[in-house]
Each structure stands twice: as C-alpha cells, then as structure tokens.
Amino acid sequence: MTTRREFIKKSAVTMSGAALLHHPLMANTNSKSVVVSVAATDMLINKRYNPKAVHRAFSAGLQEVTGESSLRNAWSSMFSPDDVVGIKINCLGAPKISSSLASIREAAAGLKSAGVKENNIIIWDHRDQVFRKTGLKINKSKTGVRVRGTSDQSASIVPWAKGYDREVYLSLEYGTLKRFRELMKHNFTANGTHREIFNSVAWLWMLIKQGNPKAQKYSKEIRRLYMDYSDTEGIRRIAEEVAGQFNDVTIADEEKSFFSEIVTKDITKLINIAVLKHNEDSGLTWAAKNIALGVTTNKVRFHLDYCARAISEILNFSCIKDKMVLHIGEAAKISTKSVLGAQLAFDNRLFFSKDPVAMDRIGLDILDKKRREQGFTSIKNISTHIAACAQKGLGTNDLKKINLRKLVV
C-alpha cells in the first residue's frame, strides 16, 4: 500500500517525467494496463459512500491514472469544453447498492472543472424508471446536468424501443424463435441446463411483451421462473410445451439488439461508474457488463453463453470503443449474491482505469474471494466475458500485463 505522503512524493517524480514523454504512464510500465485502487478507512460511513473520502480517492486515483499533477489537470487531460460526456451508472439495486451519489457528483464536478458545459453532461442508465430510488431526479431540460434513461420503456426483452438507434445494432440468433426451433430438433430440453433453456426461450417472453394472445398464458410463470433459480424443471416444462405451438409466428427483428441513441448520437465521450456485483448468469458484473448490457435492447438472451460473445461484440462497436475514456469501479460495497444486493460484503476501495478488461480481471479476484469467505461457490469459471473481451483486443486479462497501483488516502 502507498500512503498519502508517499503518493504526493511519487506524484512529483511522475510529473517531472511527464514533460519528457508523450504517454508517461504507458512508457514507464512497458505498455501495461494501469489499474489504480484507492483505499480510505472512512470510504463508507453507515454503509454509504463518504463524499470527502470519495473526493480524496478521485484526486489520488485520477492523478495516478493520467500522470497529471492535479485533479483538475487530470480531468482536463481526458475531456475538453467541446465534449458531450455520458456518465453511465448502474441503478439496479438502489438504494441498497447502486452507483453512489458521491462518485456521480464527483465525476460531474470534475467534468465541469475541465470546462465541459453542464448541459453537456448526461448521467444515464437504460430506463427512466430505474432512477426512482437513486436520489437522482430525471432532467431532460436544456439547463443543468441531464439525468435520464435511454428510454421511458423497458427494452430488455424487445428488439427495439423509443430512444434506441434503428441503424446501429448487434445481430445475434441467441434466444430467437428461429434458433429455438433448430435446438428442439436435437432434444435440447433433455440436455440443456436451466440457464441455457431459459435464455433459449427469450423469444417467448418477447411475444408476451408484444401482446401475442397465445403467449399470454405463460406470462406469470415466465416471470416467476426468471426470479426462481431453484425451479430447474419449470422452464424445461414450458419449453417442451411451446415447441411447435408458434410455427406460424414470425418475429420482426428478433435477432437484433439496438444501441442507445445516447452512445450513437449524443455523446462524444463516455465515463463508466460501475458497481462490483455478482450475477447468476455471468459471474461478475462490473466495468464491461455495466456498459454492454446498459446500452442495448433485447438482452436477456445474452446470458446463454454467460454473455461472452455479446459483451465483447458490443464493446467493439466504434460508438462504444472509440468513446470509452474512464472506468470508475466502486468496490467498497460489493454485492456477493445477485445484482440486487441479496448479500453484501465490504471493502474500502475505489478503482480507476482506462482498461475495462483489466479492471474486471482485478475485480474478479476480489469478488471471488469475498464470495468464498461467505460460503458461496467460485464464479471464475462462468465469468467468461472477461477473456472474450481480451481476445477481442478490448483490454488485457493477463495479470502479468496489469500494473495494479495501490494507494491509501
């Protein structure tokens, strides 16, 4: 661990080298991905993020990530007055566990210090309604920091909803009726796992949402099974029952997941404030998943292969890859069971990086350790999207190529 005094001393050395090198951090670390953890004993007070500790963490962490000599210079090195900046947050689990107001406000203040206009800051998540318990108020006006969902409609199980871009989409046959018909020709329900079968009938949930009369009889049961992972036979029974019932149905755009217009049209740069959480279907959710599943429609089906293909492909779209600037990882309060915080663990750290894959790789060890301490099973074998993103060239998951810098403030 690095003390505050040691950090200040080291910052002075870093600053002297910065004038000589175009990219001092990368040059001095043999192109390793820098991930900075910043710890504070007072990071949480009564299980809530302490704004004073968060400010100290942002100051130390961002100077370390950028190699700049002050917090303001750190923000200015990443953002300019001409930028429109989206701050992607995670509202799921609020008020128990979601992106903290302290980190959100600190990021907005930092952007303003870099000259970004207030109304050119967009704090957003996938849907307006998810902000209800966050302490944030929706603001879609032309004054002040904007706070909004991509849409006022749920888009998790439909191809398209208002606020999503018809021209930018991922095409994937997972969870489609077309793919389900092919699977059922090969005795799929006898061999598939609960997760595989559930996500293979995402099309049925889509038809329910679209009002298909024949599908309505399954509405209550599908919703129950989505929450009840102990009933491993329920979804198998439904899959076998619906096989052949919808042969006369065609679902328009069922294979498409459209992208938020916020990322395709509105913003020039993206900040990600992610919360370290467990997810039953993908193991870890943190930097990469907070963006990928937060900007797309028709996404329940992505979990069929633990999100490995979907997340890596989404983050590789230019409207994401070219705009990601900074990832802020909250890990002082961690959900070790579910994205809603069914079980919590506590730490005292915030993380900062420009590499979402490297940050996720570090987070995977933290979450796995916390889970094992609470008697839960390891999630390393199902957190396959991290390696998939690395293989796509979106960052590194090789610990030997990650420069983890630990600070204390």
C-alpha positions in Angstrom: 0.0 0.0 0.0 1.1 3.6 -0.7 0.5 6.2 2.0 -0.8 9.7 1.1 2.7 11.2 1.8 4.4 8.6 -0.4 1.7 9.2 -3.1 2.5 13.0 -3.1 6.2 12.3 -3.3 5.7 9.8 -6.1 3.4 12.3 -8.0 6.2 14.9 -8.0 8.5 12.3 -9.6 5.9 11.3 -12.2 5.2 15.0 -13.0 8.9 15.6 -13.8 9.0 12.8 -16.3 5.7 13.7 -17.9 7.2 16.7 -19.7 9.6 14.4 -21.5 7.2 11.6 -22.5 4.1 11.8 -24.6 2.5 9.0 -22.6 4.5 8.7 -19.4 2.4 6.0 -17.7 2.4 3.7 -20.6 6.1 4.3 -21.4 7.2 3.7 -17.8 5.3 0.5 -17.5 6.2 -1.3 -20.7 2.6 -0.7 -22.0 1.0 -2.4 -19.1 -2.6 -1.5 -18.4 -2.8 0.7 -15.3 -5.4 -0.1 -12.7 -5.4 2.1 -9.6 -7.0 1.1 -6.3 -7.5 3.9 -3.7 -8.3 2.9 -0.2 -9.7 5.0 2.7 -10.7 3.9 6.1 -13.6 6.3 6.0 -14.8 5.4 2.5 -18.1 4.2 3.9 -20.0 5.7 6.8 -23.1 3.8 7.8 -22.7 1.7 4.6 -22.9 4.9 2.4 -20.1 6.4 0.4 -18.5 9.3 2.2 -18.2 12.3 -0.2 -15.0 13.6 1.5 -13.3 10.2 1.1 -14.5 9.8 -2.4 -13.1 13.2 -3.3 -9.7 12.2 -1.9 -9.9 8.9 -3.8 -10.7 10.6 -7.1 -7.9 13.1 -6.7 -5.3 10.5 -6.0 -6.6 7.9 -8.4 -7.0 10.2 -11.4 -3.7 11.8 -11.0 -2.1 8.3 -10.9 -4.0 7.1 -14.0 -3.2 10.2 -16.1 0.2 11.2 -14.7 -1.0 14.7 -14.1 -0.1 16.9 -11.1 -3.5 18.0 -10.0 -7.1 16.7 -10.1 -8.2 19.5 -12.4 -5.3 18.7 -14.8 -6.3 15.1 -14.7 -9.8 15.8 -15.9 -8.6 18.3 -18.5 -6.2 15.7 -20.0 -9.2 13.5 -20.7 -12.0 15.9 -21.5 -12.4 19.3 -23.3 -15.0 22.0 -23.3 -16.3 20.8 -26.7 -17.2 17.3 -25.3 -20.6 15.9 -24.6 -20.0 13.3 -21.9 -22.1 10.4 -20.9 -21.8 9.1 -17.3 -23.1 5.5 -17.4 -24.2 4.5 -14.0 -25.8 1.4 -12.5 -29.2 1.9 -10.9 -30.1 -1.7 -10.2 -30.3 -2.5 -6.5 -30.9 1.1 -5.4 -31.0 2.3 -2.7 -29.2 -0.7 -1.3 -26.4 -1.0 -3.8 -26.0 1.2 -7.0 -23.6 3.8 -8.3 -23.1 6.2 -5.4 -24.2 9.8 -5.5 -20.8 10.7 -4.1 -19.0 9.2 -7.2 -21.6 10.6 -9.6 -21.4 14.1 -8.2 -17.6 14.0 -8.1 -17.4 13.0 -11.8 -19.8 15.7 -12.8 -17.8 18.3 -10.8 -14.6 17.1 -12.4 -16.0 17.4 -15.9 -17.2 21.0 -15.2 -13.7 21.8 -13.9 -12.4 20.7 -17.3 -14.8 23.2 -19.0 -17.5 20.7 -20.0 -20.8 22.6 -20.1 -23.3 21.4 -17.5 -26.0 20.5 -20.0 -23.4 18.5 -22.0 -23.1 16.1 -19.1 -25.6 13.2 -19.3 -26.0 10.9 -16.3 -27.8 7.9 -17.7 -28.9 4.3 -17.4 -31.1 2.2 -19.6 -34.6 3.3 -18.4 -36.1 6.4 -16.7 -37.9 4.3 -14.1 -34.7 2.8 -12.6 -33.7 6.2 -11.2 -36.6 6.2 -8.7 -34.7 5.1 -5.7 -31.2 6.5 -6.5 -31.7 10.0 -5.1 -31.3 11.5 -8.6 -34.1 13.3 -10.4 -34.8 13.0 -14.1 -33.8 16.1 -16.0 -34.2 16.2 -19.8 -34.3 20.0 -20.0 -31.8 22.3 -21.7 -30.3 23.6 -18.4 -28.3 21.8 -15.8 -26.8 18.3 -15.8 -29.1 15.9 -17.7 -30.3 12.8 -15.9 -32.2 10.3 -17.9 -32.7 6.8 -19.2 -32.2 5.9 -22.8 -36.0 5.3 -22.9 -39.1 5.5 -20.7 -39.8 2.0 -21.8 -38.3 -1.3 -20.8 -36.2 -2.7 -23.6 -34.7 -5.9 -22.0 -36.9 -8.3 -23.9 -37.9 -6.5 -27.1 -35.9 -5.7 -30.2 -36.5 -2.0 -30.3 -37.9 0.7 -28.1 -38.0 4.5 -28.3 -34.6 6.0 -27.6 -32.7 3.3 -29.4 -31.0 3.7 -32.8 -32.6 1.7 -35.7 -29.4 1.9 -37.6 -26.9 0.5 -35.1 -27.5 -3.0 -33.7 -25.9 -6.3 -32.9 -27.3 -9.3 -34.8 -27.3 -12.5 -32.7 -29.6 -15.5 -33.0 -29.4 -16.4 -29.4 -32.8 -16.6 -27.8 -34.7 -16.3 -31.1 -37.7 -18.4 -32.1 -35.7 -19.3 -35.2 -32.8 -20.7 -33.1 -35.2 -22.4 -30.6 -36.8 -24.4 -33.5 -33.4 -25.6 -34.5 -32.4 -26.6 -30.9 -35.6 -28.5 -30.4 -34.8 -30.8 -33.3 -31.8 -32.1 -31.3 -33.5 -33.0 -28.0 -32.4 -29.7 -26.4 -34.5 -29.8 -23.3 -33.1 -33.2 -22.2 -29.5 -32.0 -22.3 -29.6 -28.2 -21.8 -29.0 -26.5 -18.4 -31.6 -24.4 -16.7 -29.8 -21.2 -17.8 -29.5 -22.4 -21.4 -33.1 -23.4 -21.7 -34.4 -20.2 -20.0 -32.4 -18.0 -22.4 -33.3 -20.0 -25.4 -37.0 -19.1 -24.9 -36.3 -15.3 -24.6 -38.5 -15.1 -27.7 -41.5 -16.3 -25.7 -41.0 -13.5 -23.2 -40.7 -11.2 -26.2 -44.1 -12.4 -27.6 -45.7 -11.9 -24.1 -44.4 -8.3 -24.0 -45.7 -7.7 -27.6 -49.1 -8.9 -26.6 -49.3 -12.2 -28.6 -52.5 -13.8 -27.3 -51.2 -17.4 -27.4 -48.1 -16.4 -25.4 -50.0 -14.6 -22.6 -50.9 -17.8 -20.7 -47.1 -18.2 -19.9 -46.6 -14.6 -18.6 -46.9 -15.2 -14.9 -44.9 -18.4 -14.9 -42.1 -16.9 -17.0 -41.8 -14.0 -14.6 -41.7 -16.4 -11.6 -39.0 -18.6 -13.2 -36.9 -15.5 -14.0 -36.6 -14.9 -10.3 -36.6 -18.5 -9.0 -33.5 -20.4 -10.0 -34.3 -23.3 -7.7 -37.1 -24.5 -10.0 -34.9 -26.2 -12.6 -37.7 -28.1 -14.1 -40.2 -25.3 -14.6 -38.6 -23.7 -17.7 -37.9 -27.2 -19.2 -41.6 -28.0 -18.9 -42.6 -24.7 -20.6 -40.0 -25.2 -23.4 -41.4 -28.6 -24.2 -44.9 -27.4 -24.1 -44.4 -24.4 -26.5 -42.3 -26.4 -29.0 -44.4 -26.5 -32.2 -47.1 -24.1 -30.9 -45.7 -21.0 -32.7 -44.7 -22.4 -36.1 -47.0 -19.8 -37.7 -45.3 -16.9 -36.0 -42.6 -14.6 -37.3 -41.0 -12.0 -35.0 -39.6 -8.9 -36.7 -36.0 -8.1 -35.8 -35.9 -10.8 -33.2 -32.2 -11.4 -33.6 -31.3 -7.7 -33.2 -30.2 -5.7 -30.2 -30.3 -2.0 -30.9 -28.0 0.6 -29.3 -28.9 3.6 -27.2 -29.0 6.8 -29.1 -27.1 8.4 -26.2 -24.0 6.5 -27.4 -24.7 6.5 -31.1 -25.8 10.1 -31.5 -25.5 12.3 -28.3 -22.2 11.8 -26.6 -18.6 12.2 -27.7 -17.0 10.5 -24.6 -18.1 8.0 -22.0 -17.4 7.6 -18.3 -18.4 4.4 -16.6 -19.3 4.2 -12.9 -19.7 0.6 -12.2 -20.6 -1.3 -9.0 -18.8 -4.6 -8.3 -21.6 -7.3 -8.2 -22.3 -10.9 -8.7 -24.6 -12.1 -11.4 -26.2 -15.5 -11.6 -25.7 -15.8 -15.3 -22.4 -14.1 -15.9 -20.5 -14.4 -12.7 -19.1 -10.9 -12.4 -20.7 -7.7 -13.5 -18.5 -4.6 -13.3 -16.9 -2.4 -15.9 -17.6 -4.2 -19.2 -21.0 -5.5 -18.4 -22.3 -2.2 -17.0 -21.8 -0.7 -20.3 -22.7 -3.5 -22.7 -26.0 -4.5 -21.2 -26.8 -0.9 -20.3 -26.8 0.3 -23.9 -28.7 -2.4 -25.7 -32.2 -3.8 -26.2 -33.2 -7.5 -26.3 -30.5 -8.5 -23.8 -32.0 -11.2 -21.5 -30.9 -13.7 -24.1 -27.2 -12.7 -23.9 -26.7 -14.9 -20.8 -27.0 -18.1 -22.8 -23.2 -18.3 -23.0 -22.5 -16.2 -19.9 -22.5 -13.1 -22.1 -19.1 -13.9 -23.5 -20.0 -13.2 -27.2 -22.5 -10.3 -26.6 -20.4 -8.2 -24.3 -17.2 -8.4 -26.4 -19.0 -7.6 -29.6 -20.9 -4.7 -28.1 -17.8 -3.1 -26.7 -16.1 -3.5 -30.0 -18.6 -1.2 -31.8 -17.0 2.1 -32.6 -19.7 4.1 -30.8 -18.5 2.4 -27.6 -14.9 1.6 -28.1 -13.9 5.0 -29.5 -15.8 6.9 -26.7 -14.8 5.0 -23.6 -12.4 7.2 -21.6 -12.6 6.3 -18.0 -13.8 3.5 -15.8 -14.6 4.1 -12.1 -15.1 0.9 -10.1 -16.9 1.1 -6.8 -15.9 -1.8 -4.6 -16.3 -0.5 -1.0 -19.7 -2.1 -1.0 -20.0 -5.3 -3.0 -22.9 -7.5 -3.9 -21.7 -11.1 -3.5 -25.1 -12.6 -4.3 -27.2 -11.1 -7.2 -27.2 -7.7 -8.8 -29.7 -6.5 -6.3 -27.6 -7.0 -3.2 -29.1 -10.1 -1.7 -25.8 -10.4 0.2 -23.2 -7.7 0.7 -19.5 -7.6 1.5 -17.5 -4.5 2.4 -14.1 -3.2 1.4 -12.7 0.4 1.4 -11.7 0.9 -2.2 -12.5 2.7 -5.4 -10.8 1.7 -8.6 -9.8 3.8 -11.7 -8.6 2.6 -15.1 -8.8 3.2 -18.8 -8.9 -0.5 -19.4 -12.3 -2.1 -18.6 -11.0 -5.7 -19.1 -8.0 -5.2 -16.7 -10.3 -3.7 -14.1 -12.7 -6.6 -14.4 -9.9 -9.1 -14.1 -8.8 -7.5 -10.8 -12.4 -7.3 -9.7 -13.0 -11.0 -10.4 -10.4 -11.9 -7.8 -11.9 -9.6 -5.2 -15.5 -10.8 -5.8 -14.5 -14.4 -5.8 -12.6 -14.1 -2.6 -15.5 -12.3 -0.9 -17.9 -14.9 -2.1 -15.8 -17.8 -0.8 -15.5 -16.1 2.6 -19.3 -16.1 2.8 -19.5 -19.8 1.8 -20.5 -19.2 -1.9 -19.1 -21.1 -4.9 -16.4 -19.6 -7.2 -17.7 -17.7 -10.2 -14.4 -17.7 -12.1 -15.4 -20.5 -14.4 -18.5 -18.6 -15.6 -17.1 -15.1 -15.9 -16.0 -15.9 -19.4 -16.8 -12.5 -20.9 -13.6 -11.1 -19.4 -11.4 -13.4 -21.5 -13.7 -12.9 -24.5 -13.1 -9.1 -24.3 -9.4 -9.6 -24.0 -9.4 -11.8 -27.1 -11.2 -9.1 -29.0 -8.4 -6.7 -28.2 -10.5 -4.5 -25.9 -8.0 -4.7 -23.0 -6.0 -7.3 -21.1 -6.9 -10.0 -18.6 -3.3 -11.1 -18.2 -2.3 -10.2 -14.6 1.3 -10.0 -15.8 0.3 -7.2 -18.1 -1.7 -5.3 -15.5 0.0 -2.7 -13.4 -2.1 -2.5 -10.2 -1.2 0.5 -8.2 -2.4 0.6 -4.6 -2.9 4.0 -2.9 -4.2 4.9 0.5 -5.7 8.4 1.2 
